[in-house]
Amino acid sequence: MNQADFTFIDLFAGIGGFKLALSANGGKCIGFSEVDKTAISYYCKNYHISDELNFGDVREIKELPKHDIMTAGVPCQSWSIAGKNLGFDDDRGQLWNDTLYLLNQSQPKAFIFENVKGLADPRNKIALEHILEKIRTAGFYANFYVINSHDYGVAQNRIRVYIIGFRNREHYYRFKLPKPVSKKVMLCDILGLKKNSLSLASEEPKDLFGQPILRCSRPMSLSSKNGFNDYFLFNDLRNGKTTIHSWDIAKTSQRQKEICLMLLRSRRKRIYGPLDGNPLSISHFQSLDSSIEVGELNELVEMGILKPVDYRYEIVQSDIEPLTEQERIVLDNAVDNYLIIDRLKTQKKLKVNRIDINSVIQSLEQKGAIRCIEKRYDFKNGKISSGINGINRIFMPTSDVFPTLVASDSNDYVALANLSPSSHKSYKEQFLKDIYFKKNYRKITKPEACRIQGFPSSFELPEERSKWMKLIGNSVSVPVIDQLIKAIIKTGVFETTLPKENNSSEICVVNSRDIKVKSPLISP
């Protein structure tokens, strides 16, 4: 068998990021598994294959045909910061068990599994150890790596966990994680700036598909140039030199700006509540500045900058009938006969039971079981990823990277002009004047999203933005898989068949405090 001649099965295939990279390195796909109808359609359309190769739902597969390498982008919401962090308490987390069952059943020579960075976070240490233990008992030698796609030639800040394993010990020890590429793709390469703003390297770098990549003329770092950030963040919950607040956009007085900044600087203090950000009552504001009046806060509410929050409830009657199961669960979380909204948000039982706290509280209040005894004020724009007026971040063309592409799309934009600031103050002023108020910005296009994820710009996807963003955001970064499969091939795993070793006595060790490339999980 030629070293670049191997077969593979593509689980949770999506639109085929794994397939594109493995096929480009000599792999032959003998089957895939996907349940999303749109993804299946475009997988088959782009790769000119029949949907008869689709094994269907992973949970229903009992046996896989013999193959050399298994790939799987196991659904990640259970471990994602953007999700509820429920892990194996989420049905989607259970898909790991189905994947590991098929790994044990089919016994390929190697595998690559991909998941979100959150799987390697300390809070998920037990879950990761469980997955690695299952891999070990299936007879494989494996390690996990935390990789940023940008290091392997993708103009995107996309950090993911890759678990790579081999059935044979020798191949495991031969595997070396590829070094990051020296010539990285930048955002300006993707946006296609005018020729006179670019310069070609002495030797044109080419992407995975043989297309030349134009280089930006000035060197770039990941976050800033000459002390200036490469993007502006629209956010009321954080502060920075390139942060745009709602009170920067609206016509507000200096006094109103000072009240907003007071809330911004104080809301994360533990004395005001258990969350990373807590609303403040009028008494809290007056303890910081005794001259503040309720009317001033209500004016900011009318302007759409602040919002009133019903914060603390007293239980009036707990034996009202009928009560739903969810209402009883919420009432059981009372402390000293009070329900505090922010405390309820921290309770795992409420998350596991998918309880909508606000609707349950409203129902209990309507039934006369509870009554609000404390109101507070918070920012109306209370979700960082939602931004302000539909904008989260606007990236300058000089940025090295675009943020992680996600299935739900994001409120991230690219500016259509560069700025020449002389100070942080002038930078922000120029941005508001020449970029924001002139609407000199846009979202990335479909071909740009493809290239940001490492696909060719001609890759066929649906016309509707929400549909193609879902498919691209759920995919793996093709250049990362390209580098990983090249490294796997170098081990010789597809050249010869070595006897399978009995590793049942090996011990799997995980150091979850270090989220860089981990030391081998199986000792020599």
C-alpha positions in Angstrom: 0.0 0.0 0.0 1.3 3.4 -0.9 1.8 5.7 2.2 -0.7 8.2 0.9 -3.3 5.6 0.0 -5.8 5.0 2.8 -9.5 4.7 3.4 -11.4 6.8 6.0 -14.9 7.2 7.4 -16.2 10.7 8.2 -18.5 10.9 11.2 -20.5 14.1 11.9 -19.3 15.0 8.5 -21.0 18.4 8.0 -19.9 19.8 4.7 -16.8 17.7 4.6 -13.9 19.7 6.1 -12.2 16.4 7.0 -13.0 14.9 3.6 -11.5 17.8 1.7 -8.2 17.6 3.5 -7.9 13.8 3.7 -8.9 13.4 0.0 -6.2 15.9 -1.0 -3.7 13.7 0.7 -4.6 10.4 -1.0 -7.5 9.3 1.2 -10.6 7.6 -0.1 -13.9 8.1 1.8 -15.9 4.9 2.0 -18.7 6.4 3.9 -19.9 9.3 6.1 -22.4 10.0 8.8 -24.6 13.2 8.9 -28.2 13.9 9.8 -28.5 17.6 8.6 -30.3 17.4 5.3 -28.7 20.6 3.9 -25.2 19.5 4.9 -25.8 16.1 3.3 -27.0 17.7 0.1 -23.9 20.0 -0.2 -21.5 17.3 0.9 -22.7 15.1 -2.0 -22.9 18.0 -4.4 -19.3 19.4 -3.8 -17.7 16.0 -3.7 -19.8 14.4 -6.5 -20.8 11.4 -4.4 -24.1 9.6 -3.8 -26.0 10.1 -0.5 -26.1 6.3 -0.4 -22.7 6.6 1.2 -24.3 8.3 4.2 -24.6 5.9 7.2 -27.2 8.2 8.8 -27.5 8.9 12.5 -24.5 7.9 14.5 -26.8 6.7 17.3 -28.3 4.1 14.9 -25.1 2.7 13.4 -24.3 -0.8 14.7 -21.3 -1.6 12.6 -18.9 0.2 10.3 -17.0 -1.3 7.4 -13.2 -1.8 7.7 -11.3 1.5 7.2 -7.9 3.0 8.0 -8.7 6.2 9.8 -11.8 7.6 11.5 -12.6 11.3 11.7 -15.3 12.9 13.8 -16.2 16.5 14.6 -18.4 15.5 17.6 -21.1 18.2 18.3 -19.6 20.7 20.7 -22.4 22.6 22.3 -22.2 20.6 25.5 -18.7 21.8 26.3 -18.9 25.3 24.7 -18.7 28.5 26.6 -21.4 29.8 24.3 -23.6 26.9 25.4 -24.8 25.9 28.9 -21.7 23.8 29.7 -23.8 20.8 30.6 -21.3 18.2 29.2 -22.7 14.7 29.5 -25.9 16.1 31.1 -26.7 17.3 27.6 -28.0 14.7 25.1 -25.4 16.0 22.6 -22.7 15.2 25.1 -23.8 11.6 24.9 -22.8 11.4 21.3 -19.3 11.0 22.5 -20.3 7.5 23.8 -21.8 6.6 20.4 -18.5 7.7 18.7 -16.3 5.7 21.1 -18.6 2.7 20.6 -17.9 2.8 16.8 -14.2 3.4 17.4 -14.0 0.3 19.5 -16.2 -1.7 17.1 -14.3 -0.8 13.9 -10.7 -0.6 15.2 -9.2 1.7 12.5 -5.4 2.2 12.4 -5.8 5.9 13.5 -8.4 8.5 14.3 -8.8 12.3 14.6 -11.6 13.8 16.8 -12.3 17.5 17.0 -14.1 19.5 19.6 -14.3 23.0 21.2 -11.5 24.3 23.5 -13.9 24.0 26.4 -13.5 20.3 26.5 -9.9 20.8 27.7 -10.9 23.4 30.4 -10.5 22.4 34.0 -14.2 22.5 34.6 -14.5 19.5 32.1 -11.5 17.6 33.4 -13.6 14.6 34.5 -15.4 14.4 31.2 -12.2 14.6 29.2 -10.6 11.9 31.4 -13.7 9.7 30.8 -13.3 10.1 27.0 -9.6 9.3 27.1 -10.2 6.3 29.4 -12.7 4.9 26.9 -10.2 5.4 24.1 -7.5 3.6 26.1 -9.8 0.7 26.9 -10.7 0.4 23.2 -7.0 -0.4 22.6 -5.7 2.9 21.3 -2.8 5.2 22.2 -3.9 8.8 22.2 -3.1 12.4 23.1 -5.0 15.6 22.9 -3.8 19.0 21.5 -5.2 22.5 21.8 -4.7 24.2 18.4 -5.4 27.6 17.0 -6.3 27.4 13.3 -4.4 30.6 12.7 -1.2 28.8 13.4 -1.8 26.5 10.4 -2.6 29.1 7.8 -6.2 30.2 8.6 -7.1 33.9 8.9 -9.3 33.1 11.9 -8.8 32.9 15.7 -10.3 29.4 16.1 -9.1 27.3 19.1 -10.1 23.7 19.1 -9.2 20.4 20.8 -8.0 17.6 18.6 -7.7 14.1 20.0 -5.4 12.0 17.8 -4.8 8.3 18.4 -3.3 5.2 16.9 -4.0 1.5 17.3 -0.3 0.7 17.4 2.2 2.1 20.0 5.0 2.6 17.4 2.9 4.9 15.2 1.8 6.8 18.3 5.4 7.6 19.3 6.3 8.5 15.7 3.6 11.2 15.5 4.8 14.7 15.9 2.5 17.7 16.0 3.2 19.9 12.9 5.0 23.2 13.6 3.0 26.3 12.9 3.4 27.7 9.4 5.7 30.7 9.1 3.7 32.5 6.5 0.2 33.0 7.8 -2.9 34.1 5.9 -4.2 37.5 7.1 -7.6 39.1 7.0 -6.5 41.5 4.3 -5.6 38.5 2.1 -9.1 37.3 2.4 -10.7 40.7 1.8 -8.8 41.2 -1.4 -7.4 44.7 -0.9 -6.3 46.8 -3.9 -3.1 45.8 -5.5 -1.2 49.0 -4.5 -1.9 48.2 -0.8 -0.2 44.8 -1.0 3.2 43.5 -1.8 4.1 40.0 -3.0 6.6 37.9 -1.1 9.7 36.9 -3.0 8.2 33.5 -3.4 4.4 33.5 -3.6 2.9 31.3 -0.9 0.0 29.1 -2.1 -3.0 27.7 -0.2 -4.1 24.1 -0.1 -5.7 24.5 -3.5 -2.6 25.9 -5.3 -4.0 29.4 -5.4 -1.4 32.2 -4.7 -1.9 34.2 -1.5 -1.2 37.9 -1.6 0.6 39.2 1.4 -0.1 42.4 3.3 2.8 44.8 3.0 3.3 45.6 6.7 4.0 43.0 9.4 1.1 42.2 11.7 0.6 40.7 15.2 -2.5 39.0 16.5 -4.2 41.9 18.3 -2.7 45.3 17.6 -0.5 47.5 15.4 1.8 50.2 16.8 -0.2 50.1 20.1 -3.6 50.4 18.4 -6.2 47.5 18.5 -7.2 46.1 15.1 -10.9 46.1 16.0 -13.6 48.1 17.8 -15.7 46.4 20.3 -19.4 47.5 20.7 -20.1 46.7 24.3 -21.5 48.2 27.5 -20.2 45.6 29.9 -16.4 46.1 29.3 -14.2 49.1 28.8 -11.1 49.7 26.7 -9.5 52.2 24.3 -11.3 50.8 21.3 -14.6 50.0 23.1 -17.7 51.8 21.7 -20.5 52.1 24.3 -24.1 53.0 23.8 -23.5 56.3 25.4 -20.8 57.1 22.9 -23.4 56.6 20.1 -26.4 58.3 21.7 -26.5 62.0 22.5 -25.7 61.9 26.2 -24.5 64.5 28.7 -21.3 64.3 30.6 -23.3 63.5 33.8 -25.0 60.6 32.0 -21.7 59.3 30.8 -20.3 59.3 34.3 -23.3 57.4 35.7 -22.9 54.7 33.0 -19.2 54.4 33.7 -20.0 54.1 37.4 -22.2 51.1 36.8 -19.7 49.6 34.4 -16.9 49.8 36.9 -18.9 48.6 39.8 -21.2 45.8 38.5 -18.5 43.1 38.6 -17.8 43.6 42.3 -18.8 40.7 44.5 -20.5 42.9 47.1 -23.3 43.4 44.5 -24.0 39.8 43.7 -22.7 36.4 42.7 -22.4 36.9 38.9 -19.6 38.3 36.8 -21.9 41.3 36.3 -24.7 42.4 38.7 -27.3 45.1 38.5 -27.2 47.9 41.1 -30.0 49.4 43.1 -30.6 53.1 43.7 -29.1 52.7 47.2 -26.0 51.2 45.6 -25.7 54.1 43.2 -26.2 56.6 46.1 -23.5 54.9 48.1 -21.1 55.7 45.3 -22.5 59.2 44.6 -25.1 60.5 47.0 -26.3 63.1 44.5 -27.7 60.5 42.1 -31.5 60.4 41.8 -33.9 57.8 40.6 -35.1 60.2 37.9 -31.6 60.2 36.3 -31.6 56.4 36.1 -35.0 56.4 34.6 -34.0 58.9 31.9 -31.2 56.5 30.9 -33.9 53.7 30.8 -36.0 55.9 28.4 -33.0 56.4 26.2 -32.5 52.6 25.9 -29.2 52.5 27.7 -30.3 51.1 31.1 -33.1 48.7 32.0 -35.0 48.1 35.3 -34.5 44.6 36.8 -36.8 42.9 39.3 -34.1 41.4 41.4 -35.3 40.0 44.8 -38.6 38.3 45.5 -40.2 37.4 48.8 -42.2 34.1 48.9 -45.7 35.0 50.0 -47.3 31.5 49.7 -45.4 28.3 48.8 -48.4 26.0 49.0 -50.5 27.4 46.2 -52.0 24.8 43.9 -51.6 23.9 41.2 -47.8 24.4 40.8 -45.8 23.0 37.9 -42.8 20.9 38.5 -40.5 23.7 37.3 -42.2 26.2 39.6 -41.6 23.9 42.6 -37.9 23.4 41.6 -37.5 27.2 41.5 -39.2 27.6 44.9 -37.0 24.9 46.4 -34.0 27.2 45.6 -35.2 29.9 48.0 -32.8 31.1 50.7 -34.4 32.5 53.9 -37.7 32.7 52.1 -36.3 34.9 49.2 -35.6 34.2 45.6 -32.7 36.1 44.1 -32.6 36.1 40.3 -28.8 36.1 39.9 -28.5 33.2 42.4 -31.0 31.2 40.4 -28.9 31.7 37.3 -26.0 29.9 39.0 -28.0 26.7 39.9 -27.0 23.7 37.7 -30.3 21.9 38.4 -32.2 24.7 36.8 -29.9 24.5 33.7 -30.1 20.7 33.4 -33.9 21.0 33.6 -33.8 23.8 31.0 -35.9 26.0 33.2 -36.6 29.5 31.8 -36.2 31.4 35.0 -37.9 34.6 33.9 -41.0 32.9 32.7 -41.3 30.8 35.8 -40.8 33.8 38.1 -43.5 35.7 36.1 -45.9 32.7 36.5 -45.3 32.5 40.2 -45.9 36.2 40.6 -49.1 36.0 38.7 -50.3 33.2 41.0 -49.5 35.3 44.0 -46.8 33.0 45.3 -44.1 35.6 45.3 -43.8 39.4 45.1 -40.9 41.7 44.1 -39.3 43.6 47.0 -36.1 44.9 45.3 -35.6 46.5 41.9 -32.2 47.2 40.3 -30.7 48.8 37.2 -28.5 47.2 34.5 -27.4 47.9 31.0 -30.0 47.1 28.4 -27.3 45.7 26.1 -26.5 42.9 28.5 -25.0 40.3 26.3 -21.4 40.7 25.1 -21.8 38.7 21.9 -24.9 40.7 20.9 -23.1 44.0 20.9 -25.0 47.3 20.4 -27.5 48.0 17.6 -26.7 44.6 16.0 -22.9 45.1 16.0 -20.5 43.2 18.2 -17.1 44.0 16.6 -15.9 45.9 13.5 -12.5 44.6 12.4 -10.1 46.9 10.5 -8.5 45.4 7.3 -5.1 45.5 9.0 -6.2 42.8 11.5 -4.3 39.5 11.4 -7.5 37.4 12.0 -11.2 37.3 12.0 -13.0 35.9 15.1 -14.2 32.3 15.3 -16.9 31.6 12.7 -19.9 30.2 14.5 -23.0 28.3 13.2 -25.4 31.0 14.4 -23.5 33.7 12.6 -22.1 36.6 14.6 -22.5 40.4 14.8 -18.9 40.9 13.5 -18.2 43.2 10.6 -15.2 44.4 8.6 -14.4 48.1 8.0 -14.0 49.2 4.4 -11.3 51.8 5.0 -8.2 52.1 7.1 -7.5 54.9 9.7 -4.3 56.8 10.6 -4.6 57.6 14.3 -2.2 59.8 16.2 -3.6 58.9 19.6 -6.2 56.5 21.1 -8.6 59.4 21.4 -8.3 60.4 17.8 -8.5 56.7 16.7 -11.9 56.3 18.4 -13.1 59.7 17.1 -12.0 58.9 13.5 -13.6 55.5 13.7 -17.0 56.9 14.8 -16.9 59.7 12.2 -15.5 57.8 9.2 -16.5 54.2 9.7 -19.5 53.8 12.1 -21.7 56.9 11.3 -21.0 56.6 7.6 -21.8 52.9 7.7 -18.5 52.2 6.1 -18.5 48.5 7.1 -20.1 45.2 6.1 -20.4 41.5 7.1 -18.1 39.0 5.4 -19.4 37.4 2.2 -19.9 33.7 1.5 -16.6 33.3 -0.5 -14.7 35.1 2.3 -16.2 32.9 4.9 -15.2 29.8 2.9 -11.6 31.0 2.7 -11.5 32.1 6.4 -12.3 28.4 7.2 -9.9 27.1 4.6 -12.3 26.1 1.9 -12.0 27.3 -1.7 -14.0 30.4 -2.4 -15.9 28.5 -5.1 -17.2 25.9 -2.6 -20.9 25.5 -3.2 -23.2 26.5 -0.4 -26.8 27.7 0.0 -27.7 31.2 -1.0 -29.4 32.1 2.3 -26.9 33.6 4.7 -28.2 31.8 7.9 -27.9 28.4 6.1 -24.3 28.8 4.7 -23.1 30.4 8.0 -24.4 27.4 9.9 -22.6 25.0 7.6 -19.3 26.9 7.6 -19.4 27.6 11.3 -19.9 24.0 12.2 -17.0 22.8 10.0 -13.4 22.1 10.8 -10.7 24.4 9.5 -9.4 22.5 6.4 -5.7 23.6 6.6 -5.5 22.3 10.2 -6.7 18.8 9.1 -4.4 19.0 6.1 -1.4 19.5 8.4 -2.5 16.8 10.9 -3.1 14.1 8.3 0.3 14.8 6.7 1.9 14.3 10.1 -0.2 11.1 10.6 1.0 9.8 7.2 4.6 10.4 8.1 4.3 7.9 11.0 4.0 5.2 8.4 0.6 4.0 9.8 -0.7 3.3 6.4 2.4 1.6 5.0 2.5 -1.6 7.0 0.4 -3.5 9.4 2.1 -3.9 12.7 0.7 -6.3 15.4 -1.8 -4.8 17.7 -0.4 -4.3 21.2 -2.1 -5.0 24.4 -2.1 -1.7 26.3 -4.7 -2.6 29.0 -2.2 -2.0 31.8 -1.3 1.5 30.6 -2.4 4.5 32.7 -4.0 7.6 31.2 -2.8 10.8 32.9 -4.2 14.3 32.1 -2.8 17.6 33.3 -5.8 19.8 32.8 -4.1 22.9 34.2 -2.0 23.2 31.1 -4.1 23.9 28.0 -1.2 24.0 25.6 -0.1 20.8 23.8 -0.2 18.1 26.5 2.5 15.7 27.4 1.9 12.1 26.2 -1.0 10.4 27.9 0.7 7.0 27.8 4.2 6.7 29.1 6.9 4.9 27.1 
